[in-house]
Amino acid sequence: MPTTYDSKVLSEGIDKFSSCRILVVGDVIMDEFLWGRVERISPEAPVPVVQVEEESLVLGGAGNVVNNIISLGGQALLCGVTGNDAMGRELVHMLQEMNSPTHGLVVEDRRPTTIKTRVIAHSQQVVRVDREEREPVTEASIERIITTVEEQIDSIDAIVVSDYGKGVVAQGLMETIRLLTRGRQITLTVDPKVQNVALYKGVTLITPNHQEAELMSGIVINDEESLRRAGTRLLDELGCQMVLLTQGDRGMTLFEGNGRATQIPTVARKVFDVSGAGDTVTGTFTLALAAGLTPRQAAVLANLAAGIVVGEIGTATVAASRLKEVLIDTASGRK
């Protein structure tokens, strides 16, 4: 069933974001963008030659979730692993510039900071280059992250686990986080990686995209009936309270443990780049729940926020004021 909402209630929920504190645990990534133009094809191979005109750095992965939460007015603390290198130090500096604590970051001397470099020309991504280490982080790093979670557990409203498959999210960490949140009014959200699906049992919410939901459930999603079966299977097999299944230009569907499935149509006017859109959905939804909104209200705000960022090129975030503007415009039927 589709959802309706009271824009005044949602706007008041956005106003409460500033009182919410979210702990984000996961794979920290630096997104590097090289912006330029193409005027010729290389004589060395049939590939375009990009004349770089500008470079930029943006927090990616779990860092992008933090960036989105802070942009929306919330408070966020990041727990993850960086390398002892220039990008790792730049990442710390960027968090400090956002007034976000950095004591949750662990530095591993023998591990490089994960970097995703995207080359953009004429509003199109030409190529992406990844520099990373996917092996599990050290047990010492996990213990330090767990210590931070333990120290913060009584002062946070929610935990987001941002799993990009780079070695931070593992069984021991997830078991400890579930144990620490048990019996507390703390939302535990996971932005999943397919190969780690067994680690997410008992969480509050998972936010798979269409392809991830197919692989995790073993069901090909090609109509409303198969969509419902996939969402229901994930709920049952993982024992989680909610599944928010994002479907690109078809919006998203929220599955709740009470059997309710709510379809939220997309509001995106133009889609230029989906980079980081999942982080926006996860961060916005979790922040909205922490602010006291219902799951369906939170899904509406997450959908609106995603519609904004996919209209931007590169990893983007949403300001609370912008989210309110789009909320009002959508409620009034303005385009």
PEKAGI-V892202 format. One record per pair of residues at least 6 apart in sequence whose ideal C-beta (glycine too) atoms are under 6 Angstrom apart, sorted by the first residue. I is the first residue (numbers start at 1). J is the second residue. Records with the same first field share a line. If there is no record, write none. Layout:
BEGIN
I->J  J
END
This chain:
BEGIN
2->263
3->262  264  296
5->300
7->327  331
10->297  327
11->324
13->288  291  293
14->320  324
16->291
17->72  73  74  287  291
18->73
20->74  157  287  290  291
21->75  156  157
22->69  74  76  158
23->77  152  156  159
24->62  65  66  76  78  160
25->79  161
26->62  80  161  162  163  168
27->61  62  164  166  168
28->61  62  63  80  82
29->60  61  114  116
30->87  91  113  115
31->58  60  116  315
32->57  115  117
33->56  118  314
34->52  55  119
35->53  54  120
36->50  51  52  53  121
37->51  121
38->48  50  121
40->49
42->49
50->119  121  126
58->315
59->67  94
60->315
61->162  164
62->80  162
64->276  279  315
65->160  162  279  282  283
66->76  78  100
67->317
68->279  280  283  317
69->76  283  287
70->76  98
71->317  319
72->287  320
73->320
74->287
76->100
77->101  104
78->104
79->104  145  148
80->168
81->106  108  137  141  168
82->88  91  105  107  113
83->111  112  113
84->107  109
85->113
87->113  115
88->113
92->102
95->102
104->148
106->141  144
111->133
112->133
114->132  166
115->131
116->130
117->129
118->125  128
119->126  127
123->313
134->166  167
135->167
136->167  170
137->167  168
142->173
146->176
153->180
157->290
158->186  187  286  290
159->188
160->189  282  286
161->190
162->191
163->169  192  193  196
165->193
171->199
174->199
178->202
181->188
187->204  286  289
188->203  204
189->205  282  286
190->200  203  206
191->207  278  282
192->206  208
194->212  215  216
197->216
200->206  238
201->238  239
202->239
203->240
204->241
205->242
206->240  243
207->244  281  282
208->245
209->246
210->247
213->230  245
214->220  221
217->230  233  234
219->226  229  230
221->227  230
228->261
231->243  245  255
234->243
235->243  255
241->257
242->256  295
243->255
244->254
245->253
246->252  281
249->266
251->264  265  266
252->264  303
253->261  263
254->262  299
255->261
262->296
264->299  303
267->304  307  330
268->307  310
270->311
271->310
272->311  313
273->313
274->310
275->315
276->315
277->306  309  310
280->305  306  309
281->302  306
284->301  302  305
285->298  302
288->298  301
289->298
304->326  327
305->318  323
308->318
309->316
END
